[in-house]
Amino acid sequence: MVTEEESAEKRKARRSLRFNLSVYFILISFICILLLILVFALFLWRRGERDLENQKRQLVEQGQEMAKDLERGLRVERVVGGERDLLVRERTLLLMNIEGRLINAIPLLTNSQGKIVEPPNPPSRIPNPIPEELMVKDKVLVDEWELGQMGKVMVVGVPLNMPNSVYAALYLVKQVSELGSDTGIFYLYLVIASSVALLISLALGILFSRKISSPVRMLTLAAREIAQGDLYFQVDIEGNLEIAELSHTFNFMTKKIKEGIEKERNFVANVSHELRTPLTSIEGFSQALLDGVVEDEEQRRRYLRIINEESKRLVRVLRDLLTLSRLDAGEITLHPSRLQAIPFLEEIKERFLHQAQEKGVELVMEITEEPPEIEVDRDKLEQVIINLVDNAIKFTPSGGKVTLSASPASQGWVRFTIKDSGMGIPSEDLPKIFDRFFRVERSRATMFGGAGLGLSICKQLVEVMGGSIQAQSAQGLGTVFAVNLPPVPGETRGAEK
């Protein structure tokens, strides 16, 4: 009795790729072989029909030739007379016997009433006299006749041009089965060849399905290992082009998953640090104030200022996380409005002027040509530019310079540029600065704070507004960020860059 587990295993085997490939391969091979058999069988059948018709025609021709030979031999009977009758009859029977053997047919000579005259003892299975419907008149008769034990026979009757002779007609009787061609052996060969081909296709189907399914099983094993936490598992890139490409893509996917998990781990660690640091400061200084251990008013104000700054820092981190969450969910809604670039930049400059002066950084604006008006979400653009300017001042040492500018670009676009003379970004890190959670150096992060989210948010916000952002930098020579925004719809211009 088959258990439920065995039934499940059988169902699983039937659903396997290897089993299905084998079945499909064998099924296709069987259909192709069957079509080939049908075509070849049709060809053999048509050939057999043509051979049968040819042999019937040949039998008629042989009967006519035999009749001529008999006519020539029997004329001696009329010329010589009665003394030679026995000799002529023996020669006639000998001729009929020889030519009958040659053509593998039964020759018969009949009189005008259809009675068989020669041979004197005809085969008992042949009716004597010949049936009325087979009687030869004045032309050759060709017909098929069902003859008891002999089965279906071919009857050819040829009238003899022998006036005053007892012989009126020559008949040739031959079994229809002996008229066929040798196509039967071809049918046998066809069946044998088809069986061998089917067995070969079965073996090849199993071999090919195993070859194809083996890499798939390896990928399944690799996926299971990765699901269990082994992110360093890699599959061998081998097999044909598609399998090798699939293996390469799988390894690439594993690499990206590993990088993503590492980034998330770093992000969690960074965010935890970013949240823990201000919370610790807020908790410590607020507890000191509550306990009344601070009596000096100046020190109390310093503690309160620290609490206020750390609260702002905490709000900034939480705001970035919320913005990222909304960007990922596609829940950012734009509220575009007309914007003049120069007054907008002047407001940004005024907002950061005090911060720049405190650090000893020169903050200036450079306008060489007034850019056109654009239509953009002011709040989102302000969030981007503020982040870039804040970073520029933060990473520019005292005595350095930060330059804000806006200029027209090609096709009516507007370019906002934030340039600093700070420490710059290493060339190997420049392509990754817009990646989420990425920070150039751990020491910089410790010194200046940040979770590596600002530039990623900037890039996504600019792209949501239909623009683009690029960065150029060299270590020790400062950094330039360029934000390109599209023109007002329907007002594309042909200004040069």
Number of C-alpha atoms within 10 A of each C-alpha: 4 6 7 9 9 11 11 11 11 12 11 11 13 13 11 12 17 23 18 14 18 21 17 14 19 21 16 13 19 19 12 13 17 14 12 14 17 12 12 15 16 12 12 18 16 12 15 18 14 14 17 18 14 15 17 21 14 13 23 20 14 18 24 19 14 20 22 15 14 22 16 12 15 19 13 14 18 14 9 11 9 11 9 13 15 11 13 18 16 11 15 20 19 12 17 24 16 13 18 20 12 10 15 16 21 20 26 23 28 25 18 15 12 19 18 23 17 18 17 10 8 16 11 7 10 15 12 14 14 17 10 9 7 17 20 24 14 11 10 17 16 19 12 15 16 11 14 10 8 14 11 15 20 21 22 26 27 27 22 24 15 16 9 8 14 12 23 22 24 25 26 24 20 23 20 18 13 14 19 18 18 13 15 13 10 13 16 11 12 16 13 12 14 17 14 12 15 19 15 14 19 19 14 15 22 18 13 16 20 18 13 16 17 15 20 17 14 15 20 12 14 21 19 13 15 17 10 9 11 14 19 12 15 20 16 12 17 14 14 10 10 10 17 16 14 17 22 17 13 18 21 13 12 20 16 13 14 17 13 14 13 12 16 14 13 15 18 14 13 19 19 12 16 20 18 13 15 21 16 13 17 20 12 14 18 17 12 14 15 10 9 10 10 14 9 8 9 10 12 18 11 12 20 16 12 17 21 14 15 20 16 13 19 17 14 13 18 15 12 16 17 12 17 20 13 13 16 11 9 10 10 15 11 14 12 14 11 12 16 13 20 21 10 14 19 14 12 16 19 11 12 15 15 13 15 23 14 9 15 16 23 17 22 13 15 12 11 9 10 13 19 20 18 21 17 20 17 16 11 20 18 15 14 20 20 18 15 22 24 13 17 28 26 18 19 23 16 16 12 18 20 22 18 21 20 25 20 24 21 15 15 22 25 24 23 22 23 21 23 28 22 25 17 20 20 14 12 9 13 15 12 14 19 22 16 19 23 19 19 15 12 10 10 12 14 13 9 11 15 19 23 20 21 24 21 18 22 23 18 19 24 18 14 16 18 13 18 18 20 13 17 15 20 15 12 12 13 21 22 20 20 18 22 22 24 20 23 18 8 6 13 13 15 11 11 10 12
